[in-house]
Amino acid sequence: MKAGSAPRRALLLVNPRARNGGFSLQAVRDILRQGGIEPFEPPGDPDCTAVIKRHADGCDLVILGGGDGTLNAAAPALVETGLPLGILPLGTANDLARSLALPLDPLAAAEIITTAEARPADLGWVNGHYYFNVASIGFSAELAGDLTAESKKKWGTLGYAIAAVRVLRRVRPFTVTIEHDGTTEKVVTIQASVGNGRHYGGGMTVEEDASVDDGKLDFYSLEVAHWWRLIALLPALRRGTHGQSDDVRAFKTTEIRLTTRRPRPVNTDGELMTHTPAHFKVIPKALRIFSPAPAERPGAAGGSRLPSL
């Protein structure tokens, strides 16, 4: 902070139900104050959207401690108020933090908030709901329904694998109609995903060159004939190269509609928020997030590697 300049005021909200929501914040507060940011923490309220809107006029930025679900819940208020976002990764997967090359250590992440620029980021939108990372129907939506907060707290990212094995036994292909860019296709799939960011599901990669600020949605459909083919695809799904497989349909777009015979739940950043028929759009530069330069992010030339799980 420059000598004589007033500190910026930050609304600091932490989700106590996040996997690391009990992390002691005293050192975080000290780092923020040393960096010219004065945090204030209003009394607890389960609706972070209401809290952000209520205090928007009295702060310069919002700092959220939690996982991707916490960030997802706050997105509408961040868009409406225009306040920049600082992230303390306290969740299980922290996929948005990984996509932005944020350190997963909360203290190092606090340092970033004091030193980095607030850079533009896109949001995905489906049926009126925002999302940061990915929205899916099929396998991952069933996985989201099975993955409890207790299992994530107990097992961390391993909880995703444990739940995935359970779900894989019962997953069945379904028919989905895909409308995009003037074309209509009807396919049989076990999962259709529309990514806005880069990472999801505990470190999987939407597409190898995807980013949260490219103004594009990355679609893929897993059109496997047998469940064991999905296991064979796992290494490519982690790298983001699955679109090269004959079993996967993949493309970039800015708007897409998915229709199924019966309504199917849509998983947005790990939360079941809506159902098909589903209308997806990208909202470019919808908000700003304190983060390293794009060149330092995973997938960028010379960029950082995905932090290990």
Contacts in CASP RR format, 6 or more apart in sequence:
PFRMAT RR
TARGET T0000
AUTHOR 0000-0000-0000
METHOD contacts of the structure
MODEL  1
MKAGSAPRRALLLVNPRARNGGFSLQAVRDILRQGGIEPFEPPGDPDCTA
VIKRHADGCDLVILGGGDGTLNAAAPALVETGLPLGILPLGTANDLARSL
ALPLDPLAAAEIITTAEARPADLGWVNGHYYFNVASIGFSAELAGDLTAE
SKKKWGTLGYAIAAVRVLRRVRPFTVTIEHDGTTEKVVTIQASVGNGRHY
GGGMTVEEDASVDDGKLDFYSLEVAHWWRLIALLPALRRGTHGQSDDVRA
FKTTEIRLTTRRPRPVNTDGELMTHTPAHFKVIPKALRIFSPAPAERPGA
AGGSRLPSL
1 7 0 8 1.000
1 35 0 8 1.000
1 36 0 8 1.000
7 33 0 8 1.000
7 36 0 8 1.000
7 37 0 8 1.000
7 38 0 8 1.000
8 36 0 8 1.000
8 37 0 8 1.000
8 38 0 8 1.000
8 60 0 8 1.000
8 61 0 8 1.000
9 37 0 8 1.000
9 38 0 8 1.000
9 40 0 8 1.000
9 58 0 8 1.000
9 59 0 8 1.000
9 60 0 8 1.000
9 61 0 8 1.000
10 32 0 8 1.000
10 37 0 8 1.000
10 38 0 8 1.000
10 39 0 8 1.000
10 40 0 8 1.000
10 59 0 8 1.000
10 60 0 8 1.000
10 61 0 8 1.000
10 62 0 8 1.000
10 63 0 8 1.000
10 113 0 8 1.000
11 39 0 8 1.000
11 40 0 8 1.000
11 42 0 8 1.000
11 51 0 8 1.000
11 52 0 8 1.000
11 55 0 8 1.000
11 59 0 8 1.000
11 61 0 8 1.000
11 62 0 8 1.000
11 63 0 8 1.000
11 83 0 8 1.000
12 25 0 8 1.000
12 29 0 8 1.000
12 32 0 8 1.000
12 39 0 8 1.000
12 40 0 8 1.000
12 41 0 8 1.000
12 63 0 8 1.000
13 41 0 8 1.000
13 48 0 8 1.000
13 51 0 8 1.000
13 52 0 8 1.000
13 62 0 8 1.000
13 63 0 8 1.000
13 64 0 8 1.000
13 65 0 8 1.000
13 74 0 8 1.000
14 21 0 8 1.000
14 22 0 8 1.000
14 23 0 8 1.000
14 25 0 8 1.000
14 41 0 8 1.000
14 64 0 8 1.000
14 65 0 8 1.000
14 66 0 8 1.000
14 88 0 8 1.000
14 90 0 8 1.000
15 21 0 8 1.000
15 48 0 8 1.000
15 64 0 8 1.000
15 65 0 8 1.000
15 66 0 8 1.000
15 67 0 8 1.000
15 70 0 8 1.000
15 90 0 8 1.000
16 22 0 8 1.000
17 149 0 8 1.000
18 65 0 8 1.000
18 66 0 8 1.000
18 67 0 8 1.000
18 70 0 8 1.000
18 90 0 8 1.000
18 91 0 8 1.000
18 92 0 8 1.000
19 67 0 8 1.000
19 90 0 8 1.000
19 91 0 8 1.000
19 92 0 8 1.000
19 152 0 8 1.000
19 153 0 8 1.000
19 156 0 8 1.000
20 66 0 8 1.000
20 90 0 8 1.000
20 91 0 8 1.000
20 106 0 8 1.000
21 65 0 8 1.000
21 66 0 8 1.000
21 90 0 8 1.000
21 91 0 8 1.000
22 90 0 8 1.000
23 88 0 8 1.000
23 90 0 8 1.000
23 106 0 8 1.000
27 107 0 8 1.000
27 110 0 8 1.000
28 39 0 8 1.000
28 88 0 8 1.000
28 106 0 8 1.000
28 107 0 8 1.000
28 110 0 8 1.000
29 39 0 8 1.000
31 107 0 8 1.000
31 110 0 8 1.000
31 111 0 8 1.000
31 114 0 8 1.000
32 38 0 8 1.000
32 39 0 8 1.000
32 63 0 8 1.000
32 110 0 8 1.000
32 113 0 8 1.000
32 114 0 8 1.000
33 39 0 8 1.000
34 114 0 8 1.000
35 114 0 8 1.000
35 115 0 8 1.000
36 114 0 8 1.000
37 61 0 8 1.000
37 113 0 8 1.000
37 114 0 8 1.000
39 63 0 8 1.000
40 55 0 8 1.000
40 59 0 8 1.000
42 51 0 8 1.000
42 54 0 8 1.000
42 55 0 8 1.000
44 51 0 8 1.000
45 51 0 8 1.000
48 64 0 8 1.000
48 70 0 8 1.000
48 73 0 8 1.000
48 74 0 8 1.000
48 77 0 8 1.000
49 73 0 8 1.000
49 74 0 8 1.000
49 76 0 8 1.000
49 77 0 8 1.000
50 77 0 8 1.000
52 62 0 8 1.000
52 74 0 8 1.000
52 77 0 8 1.000
52 78 0 8 1.000
52 81 0 8 1.000
52 83 0 8 1.000
53 77 0 8 1.000
53 80 0 8 1.000
53 81 0 8 1.000
56 77 0 8 1.000
56 81 0 8 1.000
56 83 0 8 1.000
59 83 0 8 1.000
60 83 0 8 1.000
60 84 0 8 1.000
61 83 0 8 1.000
61 84 0 8 1.000
61 85 0 8 1.000
61 86 0 8 1.000
61 113 0 8 1.000
61 118 0 8 1.000
61 290 0 8 1.000
62 74 0 8 1.000
62 78 0 8 1.000
62 81 0 8 1.000
62 83 0 8 1.000
62 84 0 8 1.000
62 85 0 8 1.000
62 86 0 8 1.000
63 85 0 8 1.000
63 86 0 8 1.000
63 87 0 8 1.000
63 88 0 8 1.000
63 113 0 8 1.000
64 70 0 8 1.000
64 71 0 8 1.000
64 74 0 8 1.000
64 85 0 8 1.000
64 86 0 8 1.000
64 87 0 8 1.000
64 88 0 8 1.000
65 87 0 8 1.000
65 88 0 8 1.000
65 89 0 8 1.000
65 90 0 8 1.000
65 106 0 8 1.000
66 88 0 8 1.000
66 89 0 8 1.000
66 90 0 8 1.000
66 91 0 8 1.000
67 89 0 8 1.000
67 90 0 8 1.000
67 91 0 8 1.000
67 92 0 8 1.000
67 93 0 8 1.000
67 94 0 8 1.000
67 96 0 8 1.000
68 91 0 8 1.000
68 93 0 8 1.000
68 94 0 8 1.000
68 95 0 8 1.000
68 96 0 8 1.000
68 132 0 8 1.000
68 133 0 8 1.000
68 269 0 8 1.000
68 270 0 8 1.000
69 269 0 8 1.000
69 270 0 8 1.000
69 271 0 8 1.000
70 90 0 8 1.000
70 91 0 8 1.000
71 85 0 8 1.000
71 87 0 8 1.000
71 96 0 8 1.000
71 132 0 8 1.000
71 269 0 8 1.000
72 130 0 8 1.000
72 131 0 8 1.000
72 132 0 8 1.000
72 268 0 8 1.000
72 269 0 8 1.000
72 270 0 8 1.000
72 271 0 8 1.000
73 271 0 8 1.000
74 85 0 8 1.000
75 123 0 8 1.000
75 130 0 8 1.000
75 131 0 8 1.000
75 132 0 8 1.000
75 287 0 8 1.000
76 130 0 8 1.000
78 85 0 8 1.000
78 287 0 8 1.000
79 123 0 8 1.000
79 130 0 8 1.000
79 283 0 8 1.000
79 286 0 8 1.000
79 287 0 8 1.000
82 287 0 8 1.000
82 288 0 8 1.000
84 118 0 8 1.000
84 287 0 8 1.000
84 288 0 8 1.000
84 289 0 8 1.000
84 290 0 8 1.000
85 118 0 8 1.000
85 287 0 8 1.000
85 288 0 8 1.000
85 289 0 8 1.000
85 290 0 8 1.000
86 113 0 8 1.000
86 289 0 8 1.000
86 290 0 8 1.000
87 96 0 8 1.000
87 97 0 8 1.000
87 100 0 8 1.000
87 102 0 8 1.000
87 109 0 8 1.000
87 113 0 8 1.000
87 289 0 8 1.000
87 290 0 8 1.000
87 291 0 8 1.000
88 106 0 8 1.000
88 109 0 8 1.000
88 110 0 8 1.000
89 97 0 8 1.000
89 102 0 8 1.000
89 103 0 8 1.000
89 104 0 8 1.000
89 106 0 8 1.000
89 109 0 8 1.000
90 106 0 8 1.000
92 152 0 8 1.000
92 153 0 8 1.000
92 156 0 8 1.000
92 157 0 8 1.000
92 159 0 8 1.000
92 202 0 8 1.000
93 157 0 8 1.000
93 160 0 8 1.000
93 199 0 8 1.000
93 200 0 8 1.000
93 201 0 8 1.000
93 202 0 8 1.000
93 203 0 8 1.000
94 102 0 8 1.000
94 104 0 8 1.000
95 133 0 8 1.000
95 199 0 8 1.000
95 200 0 8 1.000
95 201 0 8 1.000
95 202 0 8 1.000
95 203 0 8 1.000
95 269 0 8 1.000
96 132 0 8 1.000
96 133 0 8 1.000
96 197 0 8 1.000
96 199 0 8 1.000
96 212 0 8 1.000
97 104 0 8 1.000
97 109 0 8 1.000
98 104 0 8 1.000
98 198 0 8 1.000
98 199 0 8 1.000
98 203 0 8 1.000
98 298 0 8 1.000
98 306 0 8 1.000
98 307 0 8 1.000
99 133 0 8 1.000
99 197 0 8 1.000
99 198 0 8 1.000
99 199 0 8 1.000
99 211 0 8 1.000
99 212 0 8 1.000
99 297 0 8 1.000
99 298 0 8 1.000
100 121 0 8 1.000
100 212 0 8 1.000
100 289 0 8 1.000
100 291 0 8 1.000
100 292 0 8 1.000
100 297 0 8 1.000
101 291 0 8 1.000
101 292 0 8 1.000
101 296 0 8 1.000
101 297 0 8 1.000
101 298 0 8 1.000
101 303 0 8 1.000
101 304 0 8 1.000
102 109 0 8 1.000
102 112 0 8 1.000
102 291 0 8 1.000
102 292 0 8 1.000
103 109 0 8 1.000
103 112 0 8 1.000
103 307 0 8 1.000
104 307 0 8 1.000
112 290 0 8 1.000
112 291 0 8 1.000
112 292 0 8 1.000
113 290 0 8 1.000
116 290 0 8 1.000
116 291 0 8 1.000
116 292 0 8 1.000
117 290 0 8 1.000
117 291 0 8 1.000
117 293 0 8 1.000
118 288 0 8 1.000
118 289 0 8 1.000
118 290 0 8 1.000
119 213 0 8 1.000
119 288 0 8 1.000
119 289 0 8 1.000
119 290 0 8 1.000
119 291 0 8 1.000
119 293 0 8 1.000
119 294 0 8 1.000
120 213 0 8 1.000
120 284 0 8 1.000
120 285 0 8 1.000
120 287 0 8 1.000
120 288 0 8 1.000
121 132 0 8 1.000
121 212 0 8 1.000
121 213 0 8 1.000
121 285 0 8 1.000
121 286 0 8 1.000
121 287 0 8 1.000
121 288 0 8 1.000
121 289 0 8 1.000
121 291 0 8 1.000
122 196 0 8 1.000
122 197 0 8 1.000
122 212 0 8 1.000
122 213 0 8 1.000
122 214 0 8 1.000
122 215 0 8 1.000
122 282 0 8 1.000
122 283 0 8 1.000
122 284 0 8 1.000
122 285 0 8 1.000
122 286 0 8 1.000
123 130 0 8 1.000
123 131 0 8 1.000
123 132 0 8 1.000
123 196 0 8 1.000
123 282 0 8 1.000
123 283 0 8 1.000
123 286 0 8 1.000
123 287 0 8 1.000
124 130 0 8 1.000
124 131 0 8 1.000
124 132 0 8 1.000
124 135 0 8 1.000
124 194 0 8 1.000
124 195 0 8 1.000
124 196 0 8 1.000
124 217 0 8 1.000
124 280 0 8 1.000
124 281 0 8 1.000
124 282 0 8 1.000
124 283 0 8 1.000
124 286 0 8 1.000
125 131 0 8 1.000
125 280 0 8 1.000
125 281 0 8 1.000
125 282 0 8 1.000
125 283 0 8 1.000
126 135 0 8 1.000
126 194 0 8 1.000
126 266 0 8 1.000
126 268 0 8 1.000
126 273 0 8 1.000
126 274 0 8 1.000
126 278 0 8 1.000
126 279 0 8 1.000
126 280 0 8 1.000
126 281 0 8 1.000
127 266 0 8 1.000
127 273 0 8 1.000
127 274 0 8 1.000
127 275 0 8 1.000
127 278 0 8 1.000
127 279 0 8 1.000
128 274 0 8 1.000
129 268 0 8 1.000
129 273 0 8 1.000
129 274 0 8 1.000
130 268 0 8 1.000
130 283 0 8 1.000
130 286 0 8 1.000
131 196 0 8 1.000
131 268 0 8 1.000
131 269 0 8 1.000
131 273 0 8 1.000
132 196 0 8 1.000
132 197 0 8 1.000
132 212 0 8 1.000
132 269 0 8 1.000
133 195 0 8 1.000
133 196 0 8 1.000
133 197 0 8 1.000
133 198 0 8 1.000
133 199 0 8 1.000
133 200 0 8 1.000
133 201 0 8 1.000
133 206 0 8 1.000
133 269 0 8 1.000
134 140 0 8 1.000
134 193 0 8 1.000
134 194 0 8 1.000
134 195 0 8 1.000
134 196 0 8 1.000
134 197 0 8 1.000
134 200 0 8 1.000
134 201 0 8 1.000
134 206 0 8 1.000
134 268 0 8 1.000
134 269 0 8 1.000
135 193 0 8 1.000
135 194 0 8 1.000
135 195 0 8 1.000
135 196 0 8 1.000
135 266 0 8 1.000
135 267 0 8 1.000
135 268 0 8 1.000
135 269 0 8 1.000
135 278 0 8 1.000
135 280 0 8 1.000
136 191 0 8 1.000
136 192 0 8 1.000
136 193 0 8 1.000
136 194 0 8 1.000
136 266 0 8 1.000
136 267 0 8 1.000
137 176 0 8 1.000
137 191 0 8 1.000
137 192 0 8 1.000
137 258 0 8 1.000
137 260 0 8 1.000
137 264 0 8 1.000
137 265 0 8 1.000
137 266 0 8 1.000
137 267 0 8 1.000
137 276 0 8 1.000
137 278 0 8 1.000
138 171 0 8 1.000
138 174 0 8 1.000
138 189 0 8 1.000
138 190 0 8 1.000
138 191 0 8 1.000
138 192 0 8 1.000
138 264 0 8 1.000
139 167 0 8 1.000
139 168 0 8 1.000
139 171 0 8 1.000
139 190 0 8 1.000
139 191 0 8 1.000
139 222 0 8 1.000
139 230 0 8 1.000
140 191 0 8 1.000
140 193 0 8 1.000
140 201 0 8 1.000
140 267 0 8 1.000
141 264 0 8 1.000
141 265 0 8 1.000
141 266 0 8 1.000
141 267 0 8 1.000
141 272 0 8 1.000
142 167 0 8 1.000
142 170 0 8 1.000
142 171 0 8 1.000
143 160 0 8 1.000
143 163 0 8 1.000
143 164 0 8 1.000
143 167 0 8 1.000
143 267 0 8 1.000
144 265 0 8 1.000
144 267 0 8 1.000
144 270 0 8 1.000
144 271 0 8 1.000
144 272 0 8 1.000
145 265 0 8 1.000
145 267 0 8 1.000
145 272 0 8 1.000
146 163 0 8 1.000
146 166 0 8 1.000
146 167 0 8 1.000
147 159 0 8 1.000
147 160 0 8 1.000
147 163 0 8 1.000
147 270 0 8 1.000
151 159 0 8 1.000
151 162 0 8 1.000
151 163 0 8 1.000
152 159 0 8 1.000
155 162 0 8 1.000
157 202 0 8 1.000
157 203 0 8 1.000
157 309 0 8 1.000
160 201 0 8 1.000
160 202 0 8 1.000
168 227 0 8 1.000
168 230 0 8 1.000
168 231 0 8 1.000
169 227 0 8 1.000
171 190 0 8 1.000
171 227 0 8 1.000
172 190 0 8 1.000
173 188 0 8 1.000
173 189 0 8 1.000
173 190 0 8 1.000
174 188 0 8 1.000
174 189 0 8 1.000
174 190 0 8 1.000
174 260 0 8 1.000
174 261 0 8 1.000
174 264 0 8 1.000
175 186 0 8 1.000
175 187 0 8 1.000
175 188 0 8 1.000
175 189 0 8 1.000
175 260 0 8 1.000
175 261 0 8 1.000
176 186 0 8 1.000
176 187 0 8 1.000
176 189 0 8 1.000
176 192 0 8 1.000
176 221 0 8 1.000
176 258 0 8 1.000
176 259 0 8 1.000
176 260 0 8 1.000
176 276 0 8 1.000
177 184 0 8 1.000
177 185 0 8 1.000
177 186 0 8 1.000
177 257 0 8 1.000
177 258 0 8 1.000
177 259 0 8 1.000
177 260 0 8 1.000
178 184 0 8 1.000
178 185 0 8 1.000
178 186 0 8 1.000
178 187 0 8 1.000
178 192 0 8 1.000
178 219 0 8 1.000
178 221 0 8 1.000
178 256 0 8 1.000
178 257 0 8 1.000
178 258 0 8 1.000
179 256 0 8 1.000
179 257 0 8 1.000
179 258 0 8 1.000
179 259 0 8 1.000
180 219 0 8 1.000
180 251 0 8 1.000
180 253 0 8 1.000
180 255 0 8 1.000
180 256 0 8 1.000
180 257 0 8 1.000
181 253 0 8 1.000
185 249 0 8 1.000
187 221 0 8 1.000
187 223 0 8 1.000
187 249 0 8 1.000
188 223 0 8 1.000
189 221 0 8 1.000
189 222 0 8 1.000
189 223 0 8 1.000
189 249 0 8 1.000
190 222 0 8 1.000
190 223 0 8 1.000
190 224 0 8 1.000
190 227 0 8 1.000
190 230 0 8 1.000
191 221 0 8 1.000
191 222 0 8 1.000
192 219 0 8 1.000
192 220 0 8 1.000
192 221 0 8 1.000
192 222 0 8 1.000
192 258 0 8 1.000
193 200 0 8 1.000
193 206 0 8 1.000
193 219 0 8 1.000
193 220 0 8 1.000
193 221 0 8 1.000
194 217 0 8 1.000
194 218 0 8 1.000
194 219 0 8 1.000
194 256 0 8 1.000
194 258 0 8 1.000
194 280 0 8 1.000
195 206 0 8 1.000
195 207 0 8 1.000
195 210 0 8 1.000
195 217 0 8 1.000
195 218 0 8 1.000
195 219 0 8 1.000
196 212 0 8 1.000
196 217 0 8 1.000
196 282 0 8 1.000
197 206 0 8 1.000
197 210 0 8 1.000
197 211 0 8 1.000
197 212 0 8 1.000
197 218 0 8 1.000
198 205 0 8 1.000
198 206 0 8 1.000
198 207 0 8 1.000
198 210 0 8 1.000
198 211 0 8 1.000
198 212 0 8 1.000
198 297 0 8 1.000
198 298 0 8 1.000
198 299 0 8 1.000
199 205 0 8 1.000
199 206 0 8 1.000
199 298 0 8 1.000
199 306 0 8 1.000
200 206 0 8 1.000
200 269 0 8 1.000
201 270 0 8 1.000
202 309 0 8 1.000
203 238 0 8 1.000
203 306 0 8 1.000
203 309 0 8 1.000
204 237 0 8 1.000
204 238 0 8 1.000
204 240 0 8 1.000
205 237 0 8 1.000
205 238 0 8 1.000
205 239 0 8 1.000
205 240 0 8 1.000
205 306 0 8 1.000
206 218 0 8 1.000
206 220 0 8 1.000
206 240 0 8 1.000
207 218 0 8 1.000
207 220 0 8 1.000
207 240 0 8 1.000
207 243 0 8 1.000
207 250 0 8 1.000
207 252 0 8 1.000
208 239 0 8 1.000
208 240 0 8 1.000
208 241 0 8 1.000
208 299 0 8 1.000
209 299 0 8 1.000
210 216 0 8 1.000
210 218 0 8 1.000
211 294 0 8 1.000
211 297 0 8 1.000
211 299 0 8 1.000
211 300 0 8 1.000
213 285 0 8 1.000
213 294 0 8 1.000
215 254 0 8 1.000
215 282 0 8 1.000
215 284 0 8 1.000
216 252 0 8 1.000
216 253 0 8 1.000
216 254 0 8 1.000
216 282 0 8 1.000
217 252 0 8 1.000
217 253 0 8 1.000
217 254 0 8 1.000
217 255 0 8 1.000
217 256 0 8 1.000
217 280 0 8 1.000
217 281 0 8 1.000
217 282 0 8 1.000
218 250 0 8 1.000
218 252 0 8 1.000
219 249 0 8 1.000
219 250 0 8 1.000
219 251 0 8 1.000
219 252 0 8 1.000
219 253 0 8 1.000
219 256 0 8 1.000
220 242 0 8 1.000
220 243 0 8 1.000
220 248 0 8 1.000
220 249 0 8 1.000
220 250 0 8 1.000
221 248 0 8 1.000
221 249 0 8 1.000
221 250 0 8 1.000
222 230 0 8 1.000
222 233 0 8 1.000
222 242 0 8 1.000
222 247 0 8 1.000
222 248 0 8 1.000
223 247 0 8 1.000
223 248 0 8 1.000
223 249 0 8 1.000
224 230 0 8 1.000
224 233 0 8 1.000
224 247 0 8 1.000
225 247 0 8 1.000
229 247 0 8 1.000
233 242 0 8 1.000
233 245 0 8 1.000
233 247 0 8 1.000
233 248 0 8 1.000
236 242 0 8 1.000
236 243 0 8 1.000
236 244 0 8 1.000
236 245 0 8 1.000
242 248 0 8 1.000
242 250 0 8 1.000
243 249 0 8 1.000
243 250 0 8 1.000
254 281 0 8 1.000
254 282 0 8 1.000
255 279 0 8 1.000
255 280 0 8 1.000
255 281 0 8 1.000
255 282 0 8 1.000
256 279 0 8 1.000
256 280 0 8 1.000
257 277 0 8 1.000
257 278 0 8 1.000
257 279 0 8 1.000
257 280 0 8 1.000
258 276 0 8 1.000
258 277 0 8 1.000
258 278 0 8 1.000
258 280 0 8 1.000
259 276 0 8 1.000
259 277 0 8 1.000
259 278 0 8 1.000
260 276 0 8 1.000
260 277 0 8 1.000
263 275 0 8 1.000
263 276 0 8 1.000
263 277 0 8 1.000
264 275 0 8 1.000
264 276 0 8 1.000
265 272 0 8 1.000
265 274 0 8 1.000
265 275 0 8 1.000
266 272 0 8 1.000
266 273 0 8 1.000
266 274 0 8 1.000
266 275 0 8 1.000
266 276 0 8 1.000
266 278 0 8 1.000
267 273 0 8 1.000
268 274 0 8 1.000
291 297 0 8 1.000
292 304 0 8 1.000
294 300 0 8 1.000
295 301 0 8 1.000
295 302 0 8 1.000
295 303 0 8 1.000
296 303 0 8 1.000
296 304 0 8 1.000
297 303 0 8 1.000
297 304 0 8 1.000
298 304 0 8 1.000
298 305 0 8 1.000
298 306 0 8 1.000
END
